[in-house]
Amino acid sequence: MDDATGRKDCAPTADGEAFLGRVRDLLGASASTTVDVAAEAATAAGLGLYLVGGTVRDVLLGFPTKDVDLSLVGNAISFGAALARTTGGRVTASSRFGTVSLRIGDMLLDVVTARSERYARPGALPQITPSGIDNDLLRRDFSVNAIAFGLSGVDRARFRDPAGGIADVDRRVLRALHPASFQDDPTRMLRATRYSARLGFSLDVETTGWMARDAGYLTQVSNARRGGEFRRILAEAEPEHALALAHAWGLLALLHSGWSMPEAMGELFAAARSAERDTLRLREVYVCLLLSPLNPSQRIAFTLELQLPPRFRRTLFDFNLIEASMTQPGWATALPSKVVETLTGRAPTAVTAWRLLAAEPVRSLLREYEERWHFVRPLLGAAELEAAAGLRDRALGQCLAALRAARLDGAVVTRDDELALVRRWTIALQGQAK
């Protein structure tokens, strides 16, 4: 209900205080203290400060979060810098849109200047104007992300919900705020896949129609922005669900021509999470798996088109080289030394991806490489070889490689076996020199 000042208050103060208690419980002591400090600073400056977006949505759902989104009716850049000094945090990014990101302990805090937006054309970056909190909420993507909770001023401990987002949270529905939403910012369609998959929300009927009508606008968005949304999907806990939605909604083929999401990919992604615990490396495995149906040149073209970081291109380059080796005759029965020679120096994430994709017996060869063969070394070290046989530089390296290959293939077992091999290898080398 609107009061005499035009505020849209959606909950009485008592309910707001209860929500504030839930915020503190779900954010934890450290993050709650930071939010309190920010609220005190805004109050002292006479500024309106609000929890907004995903933070409010997730607290309403009872989800814990370490990421805090704030909207300030004022200059967020200077406010964020002052907050960083007060809390001992550091500013990690700021933008011309009046946003600032801070890292405070293990919490990421984003402060935005409340604003309104205009789009000159579909897919363009917005033209912004500082504004009040309701306009700031109504510029957002979906109603469930257009809820604010006051931390200071006349709105303290009250909700602002001009788009009816609280009801949509209760209904578990994603609803775009107006018919031209996906024209203004087509990347919202990709965001919808993440929210729907992560939260278990469905699209409302009108939003579904608007997306079907406007999906083609996604091709008008810059490659960098489309690539950024793709990486955000990969950062989800189980990104295969969002990707499956993107495929079902006809969005994947718009990211890259001819790209799809095979049904078996979900099982491969789950297997990848069991094989690789590091989240950054896991995303490299995901990309290799996703692009495996494409040919080698298309894979590299994909990373260039969506401007993925260089590490993805390096991994896919190695992925392509491994594929070229594995298709050679006899590779399925290759000796361990041949497998190690082929895979040494290649990105471990590329090896893992091929191990998940390969059929037997190649899969077992790749597993042996990852778990055992990769770590095999001669018993004799470089210093011992130099002392025993006078080997140095290139010859020393070649001898160590020959010893490792012999150990991998079972041709040597003991140190005496290795010394005997070194003697034979040295005599042969001397014979070649003559």
Contacts in CASP RR format, 6 or more apart in sequence:
PFRMAT RR
TARGET T0000
AUTHOR 0000-0000-0000
METHOD contacts of the structure
MODEL  1
MDDATGRKDCAPTADGEAFLGRVRDLLGASASTTVDVAAEAATAAGLGLY
LVGGTVRDVLLGFPTKDVDLSLVGNAISFGAALARTTGGRVTASSRFGTV
SLRIGDMLLDVVTARSERYARPGALPQITPSGIDNDLLRRDFSVNAIAFG
LSGVDRARFRDPAGGIADVDRRVLRALHPASFQDDPTRMLRATRYSARLG
FSLDVETTGWMARDAGYLTQVSNARRGGEFRRILAEAEPEHALALAHAWG
LLALLHSGWSMPEAMGELFAAARSAERDTLRLREVYVCLLLSPLNPSQRI
AFTLELQLPPRFRRTLFDFNLIEASMTQPGWATALPSKVVETLTGRAPTA
VTAWRLLAAEPVRSLLREYEERWHFVRPLLGAAELEAAAGLRDRALGQCL
AALRAARLDGAVVTRDDELALVRRWTIALQGQAK
1 8 0 8 1.000
1 9 0 8 1.000
2 8 0 8 1.000
2 9 0 8 1.000
3 9 0 8 1.000
5 154 0 8 1.000
7 154 0 8 1.000
7 155 0 8 1.000
7 158 0 8 1.000
7 160 0 8 1.000
8 134 0 8 1.000
8 160 0 8 1.000
8 161 0 8 1.000
8 162 0 8 1.000
9 155 0 8 1.000
9 158 0 8 1.000
9 159 0 8 1.000
9 160 0 8 1.000
10 158 0 8 1.000
10 159 0 8 1.000
10 160 0 8 1.000
10 161 0 8 1.000
10 164 0 8 1.000
10 166 0 8 1.000
11 19 0 8 1.000
11 158 0 8 1.000
11 159 0 8 1.000
12 158 0 8 1.000
13 157 0 8 1.000
13 158 0 8 1.000
16 149 0 8 1.000
16 157 0 8 1.000
16 158 0 8 1.000
16 159 0 8 1.000
17 157 0 8 1.000
19 59 0 8 1.000
19 60 0 8 1.000
19 149 0 8 1.000
19 157 0 8 1.000
19 159 0 8 1.000
20 149 0 8 1.000
20 157 0 8 1.000
22 59 0 8 1.000
22 62 0 8 1.000
23 32 0 8 1.000
23 35 0 8 1.000
23 51 0 8 1.000
23 55 0 8 1.000
23 59 0 8 1.000
23 149 0 8 1.000
24 32 0 8 1.000
26 58 0 8 1.000
26 59 0 8 1.000
26 62 0 8 1.000
26 63 0 8 1.000
26 64 0 8 1.000
26 65 0 8 1.000
27 35 0 8 1.000
27 64 0 8 1.000
27 65 0 8 1.000
27 66 0 8 1.000
27 68 0 8 1.000
27 107 0 8 1.000
30 104 0 8 1.000
30 105 0 8 1.000
30 106 0 8 1.000
30 107 0 8 1.000
31 66 0 8 1.000
31 68 0 8 1.000
31 104 0 8 1.000
31 107 0 8 1.000
34 68 0 8 1.000
34 83 0 8 1.000
34 87 0 8 1.000
34 104 0 8 1.000
34 107 0 8 1.000
34 109 0 8 1.000
35 51 0 8 1.000
35 68 0 8 1.000
35 70 0 8 1.000
35 151 0 8 1.000
37 83 0 8 1.000
37 86 0 8 1.000
37 87 0 8 1.000
38 49 0 8 1.000
38 70 0 8 1.000
38 83 0 8 1.000
38 109 0 8 1.000
38 111 0 8 1.000
38 151 0 8 1.000
39 49 0 8 1.000
39 151 0 8 1.000
39 152 0 8 1.000
39 156 0 8 1.000
41 79 0 8 1.000
41 82 0 8 1.000
41 83 0 8 1.000
41 86 0 8 1.000
42 48 0 8 1.000
42 49 0 8 1.000
42 72 0 8 1.000
42 79 0 8 1.000
42 151 0 8 1.000
42 152 0 8 1.000
42 153 0 8 1.000
43 49 0 8 1.000
43 152 0 8 1.000
43 153 0 8 1.000
45 79 0 8 1.000
46 152 0 8 1.000
46 153 0 8 1.000
47 72 0 8 1.000
47 73 0 8 1.000
47 74 0 8 1.000
47 79 0 8 1.000
47 152 0 8 1.000
48 72 0 8 1.000
48 73 0 8 1.000
48 74 0 8 1.000
48 133 0 8 1.000
48 150 0 8 1.000
48 151 0 8 1.000
48 152 0 8 1.000
48 153 0 8 1.000
48 155 0 8 1.000
49 70 0 8 1.000
49 71 0 8 1.000
49 72 0 8 1.000
49 73 0 8 1.000
49 150 0 8 1.000
49 151 0 8 1.000
49 152 0 8 1.000
50 70 0 8 1.000
50 71 0 8 1.000
50 72 0 8 1.000
50 114 0 8 1.000
50 133 0 8 1.000
50 148 0 8 1.000
50 149 0 8 1.000
50 150 0 8 1.000
50 151 0 8 1.000
50 155 0 8 1.000
50 160 0 8 1.000
51 59 0 8 1.000
51 68 0 8 1.000
51 69 0 8 1.000
51 70 0 8 1.000
51 148 0 8 1.000
51 149 0 8 1.000
51 150 0 8 1.000
51 151 0 8 1.000
52 69 0 8 1.000
52 70 0 8 1.000
52 71 0 8 1.000
52 112 0 8 1.000
52 136 0 8 1.000
52 137 0 8 1.000
52 145 0 8 1.000
52 147 0 8 1.000
52 148 0 8 1.000
52 149 0 8 1.000
53 69 0 8 1.000
53 140 0 8 1.000
53 145 0 8 1.000
53 146 0 8 1.000
53 147 0 8 1.000
53 148 0 8 1.000
54 65 0 8 1.000
54 69 0 8 1.000
54 144 0 8 1.000
54 145 0 8 1.000
55 65 0 8 1.000
55 67 0 8 1.000
55 68 0 8 1.000
55 69 0 8 1.000
56 147 0 8 1.000
56 148 0 8 1.000
56 149 0 8 1.000
56 159 0 8 1.000
57 144 0 8 1.000
57 145 0 8 1.000
57 147 0 8 1.000
57 169 0 8 1.000
58 64 0 8 1.000
58 65 0 8 1.000
59 65 0 8 1.000
60 147 0 8 1.000
60 166 0 8 1.000
60 169 0 8 1.000
61 169 0 8 1.000
61 199 0 8 1.000
66 106 0 8 1.000
66 107 0 8 1.000
66 108 0 8 1.000
67 107 0 8 1.000
67 108 0 8 1.000
67 109 0 8 1.000
67 110 0 8 1.000
68 107 0 8 1.000
68 108 0 8 1.000
68 109 0 8 1.000
68 110 0 8 1.000
69 110 0 8 1.000
69 112 0 8 1.000
70 76 0 8 1.000
70 109 0 8 1.000
70 110 0 8 1.000
70 111 0 8 1.000
70 112 0 8 1.000
70 151 0 8 1.000
71 111 0 8 1.000
71 112 0 8 1.000
71 113 0 8 1.000
71 114 0 8 1.000
71 133 0 8 1.000
71 136 0 8 1.000
71 148 0 8 1.000
72 79 0 8 1.000
72 111 0 8 1.000
72 112 0 8 1.000
72 113 0 8 1.000
72 114 0 8 1.000
73 114 0 8 1.000
73 132 0 8 1.000
73 133 0 8 1.000
74 113 0 8 1.000
74 114 0 8 1.000
74 130 0 8 1.000
75 98 0 8 1.000
75 113 0 8 1.000
76 98 0 8 1.000
76 99 0 8 1.000
76 100 0 8 1.000
76 111 0 8 1.000
76 112 0 8 1.000
76 113 0 8 1.000
77 94 0 8 1.000
77 98 0 8 1.000
77 100 0 8 1.000
77 113 0 8 1.000
79 100 0 8 1.000
79 111 0 8 1.000
80 91 0 8 1.000
80 100 0 8 1.000
80 102 0 8 1.000
80 111 0 8 1.000
81 91 0 8 1.000
81 100 0 8 1.000
83 102 0 8 1.000
83 109 0 8 1.000
83 111 0 8 1.000
84 90 0 8 1.000
84 91 0 8 1.000
84 102 0 8 1.000
84 104 0 8 1.000
87 102 0 8 1.000
87 104 0 8 1.000
88 104 0 8 1.000
89 102 0 8 1.000
89 103 0 8 1.000
89 104 0 8 1.000
89 105 0 8 1.000
90 102 0 8 1.000
90 103 0 8 1.000
91 100 0 8 1.000
91 101 0 8 1.000
91 102 0 8 1.000
92 101 0 8 1.000
92 102 0 8 1.000
92 103 0 8 1.000
92 108 0 8 1.000
93 100 0 8 1.000
93 101 0 8 1.000
94 100 0 8 1.000
94 101 0 8 1.000
97 112 0 8 1.000
97 113 0 8 1.000
97 115 0 8 1.000
97 126 0 8 1.000
97 128 0 8 1.000
98 112 0 8 1.000
98 113 0 8 1.000
98 115 0 8 1.000
98 128 0 8 1.000
99 110 0 8 1.000
99 111 0 8 1.000
99 112 0 8 1.000
99 113 0 8 1.000
100 110 0 8 1.000
100 111 0 8 1.000
101 108 0 8 1.000
101 109 0 8 1.000
101 110 0 8 1.000
101 111 0 8 1.000
102 108 0 8 1.000
102 109 0 8 1.000
102 110 0 8 1.000
102 111 0 8 1.000
103 109 0 8 1.000
112 136 0 8 1.000
113 130 0 8 1.000
114 130 0 8 1.000
114 131 0 8 1.000
114 132 0 8 1.000
114 133 0 8 1.000
114 135 0 8 1.000
114 136 0 8 1.000
115 128 0 8 1.000
115 129 0 8 1.000
115 130 0 8 1.000
115 131 0 8 1.000
115 135 0 8 1.000
115 136 0 8 1.000
115 139 0 8 1.000
116 128 0 8 1.000
116 129 0 8 1.000
116 131 0 8 1.000
116 132 0 8 1.000
116 135 0 8 1.000
116 136 0 8 1.000
116 138 0 8 1.000
116 139 0 8 1.000
117 126 0 8 1.000
117 127 0 8 1.000
117 128 0 8 1.000
117 129 0 8 1.000
117 139 0 8 1.000
117 184 0 8 1.000
118 126 0 8 1.000
118 127 0 8 1.000
118 129 0 8 1.000
119 126 0 8 1.000
119 127 0 8 1.000
119 183 0 8 1.000
119 184 0 8 1.000
119 185 0 8 1.000
120 127 0 8 1.000
121 220 0 8 1.000
122 183 0 8 1.000
122 184 0 8 1.000
122 186 0 8 1.000
122 214 0 8 1.000
122 217 0 8 1.000
122 220 0 8 1.000
123 183 0 8 1.000
123 184 0 8 1.000
123 185 0 8 1.000
123 186 0 8 1.000
123 217 0 8 1.000
123 220 0 8 1.000
123 221 0 8 1.000
126 139 0 8 1.000
126 184 0 8 1.000
126 185 0 8 1.000
133 148 0 8 1.000
133 155 0 8 1.000
133 160 0 8 1.000
134 160 0 8 1.000
134 162 0 8 1.000
136 148 0 8 1.000
137 146 0 8 1.000
137 147 0 8 1.000
137 148 0 8 1.000
137 160 0 8 1.000
137 161 0 8 1.000
137 162 0 8 1.000
137 163 0 8 1.000
138 146 0 8 1.000
138 162 0 8 1.000
138 163 0 8 1.000
138 177 0 8 1.000
140 146 0 8 1.000
140 177 0 8 1.000
141 176 0 8 1.000
141 177 0 8 1.000
141 181 0 8 1.000
141 185 0 8 1.000
141 188 0 8 1.000
141 191 0 8 1.000
141 192 0 8 1.000
142 168 0 8 1.000
142 174 0 8 1.000
142 175 0 8 1.000
142 176 0 8 1.000
142 177 0 8 1.000
142 188 0 8 1.000
142 192 0 8 1.000
142 195 0 8 1.000
142 207 0 8 1.000
143 163 0 8 1.000
143 164 0 8 1.000
143 165 0 8 1.000
143 168 0 8 1.000
143 174 0 8 1.000
143 175 0 8 1.000
143 176 0 8 1.000
143 177 0 8 1.000
144 165 0 8 1.000
144 168 0 8 1.000
144 169 0 8 1.000
144 173 0 8 1.000
144 174 0 8 1.000
144 175 0 8 1.000
144 195 0 8 1.000
144 201 0 8 1.000
145 195 0 8 1.000
146 161 0 8 1.000
146 162 0 8 1.000
146 163 0 8 1.000
146 164 0 8 1.000
146 165 0 8 1.000
146 177 0 8 1.000
147 159 0 8 1.000
147 160 0 8 1.000
147 161 0 8 1.000
147 164 0 8 1.000
147 165 0 8 1.000
147 166 0 8 1.000
147 169 0 8 1.000
148 155 0 8 1.000
148 159 0 8 1.000
148 160 0 8 1.000
148 161 0 8 1.000
149 157 0 8 1.000
149 158 0 8 1.000
149 159 0 8 1.000
149 160 0 8 1.000
150 156 0 8 1.000
150 157 0 8 1.000
150 158 0 8 1.000
150 159 0 8 1.000
150 160 0 8 1.000
159 166 0 8 1.000
163 175 0 8 1.000
163 177 0 8 1.000
165 175 0 8 1.000
168 174 0 8 1.000
168 175 0 8 1.000
168 204 0 8 1.000
172 199 0 8 1.000
172 200 0 8 1.000
172 201 0 8 1.000
172 202 0 8 1.000
173 201 0 8 1.000
173 202 0 8 1.000
173 203 0 8 1.000
173 204 0 8 1.000
174 192 0 8 1.000
174 195 0 8 1.000
174 196 0 8 1.000
174 201 0 8 1.000
174 202 0 8 1.000
174 203 0 8 1.000
174 204 0 8 1.000
174 207 0 8 1.000
175 203 0 8 1.000
175 204 0 8 1.000
175 206 0 8 1.000
175 207 0 8 1.000
176 182 0 8 1.000
176 188 0 8 1.000
176 206 0 8 1.000
176 207 0 8 1.000
176 210 0 8 1.000
176 211 0 8 1.000
179 206 0 8 1.000
179 210 0 8 1.000
181 188 0 8 1.000
181 210 0 8 1.000
182 188 0 8 1.000
182 189 0 8 1.000
182 210 0 8 1.000
182 211 0 8 1.000
182 214 0 8 1.000
182 215 0 8 1.000
182 217 0 8 1.000
183 214 0 8 1.000
183 217 0 8 1.000
186 214 0 8 1.000
186 215 0 8 1.000
186 216 0 8 1.000
186 217 0 8 1.000
186 218 0 8 1.000
186 220 0 8 1.000
186 221 0 8 1.000
187 218 0 8 1.000
187 221 0 8 1.000
187 225 0 8 1.000
187 226 0 8 1.000
187 229 0 8 1.000
189 211 0 8 1.000
189 214 0 8 1.000
189 215 0 8 1.000
189 218 0 8 1.000
189 249 0 8 1.000
189 251 0 8 1.000
190 218 0 8 1.000
190 226 0 8 1.000
190 229 0 8 1.000
190 230 0 8 1.000
190 232 0 8 1.000
190 233 0 8 1.000
190 246 0 8 1.000
190 251 0 8 1.000
191 229 0 8 1.000
191 232 0 8 1.000
192 203 0 8 1.000
192 207 0 8 1.000
192 211 0 8 1.000
192 245 0 8 1.000
193 233 0 8 1.000
193 242 0 8 1.000
193 243 0 8 1.000
193 245 0 8 1.000
193 246 0 8 1.000
193 249 0 8 1.000
193 251 0 8 1.000
194 232 0 8 1.000
194 233 0 8 1.000
194 236 0 8 1.000
194 242 0 8 1.000
195 201 0 8 1.000
196 202 0 8 1.000
196 203 0 8 1.000
196 242 0 8 1.000
196 245 0 8 1.000
197 236 0 8 1.000
197 238 0 8 1.000
197 241 0 8 1.000
197 242 0 8 1.000
197 244 0 8 1.000
197 245 0 8 1.000
198 236 0 8 1.000
198 237 0 8 1.000
198 241 0 8 1.000
198 242 0 8 1.000
203 211 0 8 1.000
211 249 0 8 1.000
212 249 0 8 1.000
215 249 0 8 1.000
215 250 0 8 1.000
215 251 0 8 1.000
215 254 0 8 1.000
216 254 0 8 1.000
218 226 0 8 1.000
218 251 0 8 1.000
218 254 0 8 1.000
218 255 0 8 1.000
219 254 0 8 1.000
223 305 0 8 1.000
223 306 0 8 1.000
223 307 0 8 1.000
224 307 0 8 1.000
226 255 0 8 1.000
226 306 0 8 1.000
227 255 0 8 1.000
227 306 0 8 1.000
227 307 0 8 1.000
227 308 0 8 1.000
228 306 0 8 1.000
230 255 0 8 1.000
230 306 0 8 1.000
230 308 0 8 1.000
231 283 0 8 1.000
231 308 0 8 1.000
233 239 0 8 1.000
233 242 0 8 1.000
233 243 0 8 1.000
233 246 0 8 1.000
234 283 0 8 1.000
234 286 0 8 1.000
234 287 0 8 1.000
235 279 0 8 1.000
235 283 0 8 1.000
236 242 0 8 1.000
238 269 0 8 1.000
238 270 0 8 1.000
239 269 0 8 1.000
239 286 0 8 1.000
240 261 0 8 1.000
240 265 0 8 1.000
240 266 0 8 1.000
240 269 0 8 1.000
240 270 0 8 1.000
243 252 0 8 1.000
243 261 0 8 1.000
243 265 0 8 1.000
243 290 0 8 1.000
244 261 0 8 1.000
244 266 0 8 1.000
246 252 0 8 1.000
246 255 0 8 1.000
246 261 0 8 1.000
247 260 0 8 1.000
247 261 0 8 1.000
252 259 0 8 1.000
252 260 0 8 1.000
252 261 0 8 1.000
253 259 0 8 1.000
253 260 0 8 1.000
255 306 0 8 1.000
256 302 0 8 1.000
256 305 0 8 1.000
256 306 0 8 1.000
259 290 0 8 1.000
259 294 0 8 1.000
259 302 0 8 1.000
260 293 0 8 1.000
261 290 0 8 1.000
262 293 0 8 1.000
265 289 0 8 1.000
265 290 0 8 1.000
268 289 0 8 1.000
268 356 0 8 1.000
268 357 0 8 1.000
269 286 0 8 1.000
269 289 0 8 1.000
271 356 0 8 1.000
272 282 0 8 1.000
272 285 0 8 1.000
272 286 0 8 1.000
272 289 0 8 1.000
272 352 0 8 1.000
272 353 0 8 1.000
272 356 0 8 1.000
273 282 0 8 1.000
275 285 0 8 1.000
275 352 0 8 1.000
275 355 0 8 1.000
275 356 0 8 1.000
276 282 0 8 1.000
276 285 0 8 1.000
276 349 0 8 1.000
276 352 0 8 1.000
281 348 0 8 1.000
281 349 0 8 1.000
284 311 0 8 1.000
284 312 0 8 1.000
284 315 0 8 1.000
284 347 0 8 1.000
284 349 0 8 1.000
284 350 0 8 1.000
284 353 0 8 1.000
285 349 0 8 1.000
285 352 0 8 1.000
285 353 0 8 1.000
285 356 0 8 1.000
287 303 0 8 1.000
287 308 0 8 1.000
287 312 0 8 1.000
287 315 0 8 1.000
287 316 0 8 1.000
288 315 0 8 1.000
288 316 0 8 1.000
288 319 0 8 1.000
288 349 0 8 1.000
288 350 0 8 1.000
288 353 0 8 1.000
288 354 0 8 1.000
289 353 0 8 1.000
289 356 0 8 1.000
289 357 0 8 1.000
291 298 0 8 1.000
291 299 0 8 1.000
291 302 0 8 1.000
291 316 0 8 1.000
292 353 0 8 1.000
292 357 0 8 1.000
294 302 0 8 1.000
296 320 0 8 1.000
296 323 0 8 1.000
296 324 0 8 1.000
299 316 0 8 1.000
299 319 0 8 1.000
299 320 0 8 1.000
300 313 0 8 1.000
300 316 0 8 1.000
300 317 0 8 1.000
300 320 0 8 1.000
302 308 0 8 1.000
303 312 0 8 1.000
303 313 0 8 1.000
303 316 0 8 1.000
304 313 0 8 1.000
314 347 0 8 1.000
315 347 0 8 1.000
315 349 0 8 1.000
315 350 0 8 1.000
316 350 0 8 1.000
318 345 0 8 1.000
318 346 0 8 1.000
318 347 0 8 1.000
318 350 0 8 1.000
319 347 0 8 1.000
319 350 0 8 1.000
319 353 0 8 1.000
319 354 0 8 1.000
321 346 0 8 1.000
322 342 0 8 1.000
322 343 0 8 1.000
322 346 0 8 1.000
322 350 0 8 1.000
322 351 0 8 1.000
322 354 0 8 1.000
323 354 0 8 1.000
325 331 0 8 1.000
325 342 0 8 1.000
326 354 0 8 1.000
326 358 0 8 1.000
326 362 0 8 1.000
331 338 0 8 1.000
331 362 0 8 1.000
332 361 0 8 1.000
332 362 0 8 1.000
332 365 0 8 1.000
333 361 0 8 1.000
334 342 0 8 1.000
334 365 0 8 1.000
335 408 0 8 1.000
335 409 0 8 1.000
336 368 0 8 1.000
336 369 0 8 1.000
336 373 0 8 1.000
336 408 0 8 1.000
336 409 0 8 1.000
337 404 0 8 1.000
337 405 0 8 1.000
337 406 0 8 1.000
337 408 0 8 1.000
337 409 0 8 1.000
339 365 0 8 1.000
339 366 0 8 1.000
339 368 0 8 1.000
339 369 0 8 1.000
339 373 0 8 1.000
340 369 0 8 1.000
340 373 0 8 1.000
340 374 0 8 1.000
340 376 0 8 1.000
340 404 0 8 1.000
340 405 0 8 1.000
340 408 0 8 1.000
341 405 0 8 1.000
343 351 0 8 1.000
343 366 0 8 1.000
343 369 0 8 1.000
343 374 0 8 1.000
344 374 0 8 1.000
348 370 0 8 1.000
351 366 0 8 1.000
351 369 0 8 1.000
351 370 0 8 1.000
352 370 0 8 1.000
354 366 0 8 1.000
355 363 0 8 1.000
355 366 0 8 1.000
355 367 0 8 1.000
355 370 0 8 1.000
358 366 0 8 1.000
373 408 0 8 1.000
376 404 0 8 1.000
376 407 0 8 1.000
376 408 0 8 1.000
377 404 0 8 1.000
377 407 0 8 1.000
378 400 0 8 1.000
378 403 0 8 1.000
378 404 0 8 1.000
378 407 0 8 1.000
378 418 0 8 1.000
379 407 0 8 1.000
379 414 0 8 1.000
379 415 0 8 1.000
379 418 0 8 1.000
380 388 0 8 1.000
380 403 0 8 1.000
380 415 0 8 1.000
380 418 0 8 1.000
380 419 0 8 1.000
380 422 0 8 1.000
381 400 0 8 1.000
382 396 0 8 1.000
382 397 0 8 1.000
382 400 0 8 1.000
385 391 0 8 1.000
385 396 0 8 1.000
385 399 0 8 1.000
385 400 0 8 1.000
385 422 0 8 1.000
386 392 0 8 1.000
386 396 0 8 1.000
388 419 0 8 1.000
388 422 0 8 1.000
389 399 0 8 1.000
389 422 0 8 1.000
389 423 0 8 1.000
389 426 0 8 1.000
391 397 0 8 1.000
391 399 0 8 1.000
391 426 0 8 1.000
395 429 0 8 1.000
399 422 0 8 1.000
399 425 0 8 1.000
399 426 0 8 1.000
402 421 0 8 1.000
402 425 0 8 1.000
403 412 0 8 1.000
403 418 0 8 1.000
403 421 0 8 1.000
403 422 0 8 1.000
406 412 0 8 1.000
406 418 0 8 1.000
406 421 0 8 1.000
407 413 0 8 1.000
407 418 0 8 1.000
411 417 0 8 1.000
411 421 0 8 1.000
412 418 0 8 1.000
412 420 0 8 1.000
412 421 0 8 1.000
END
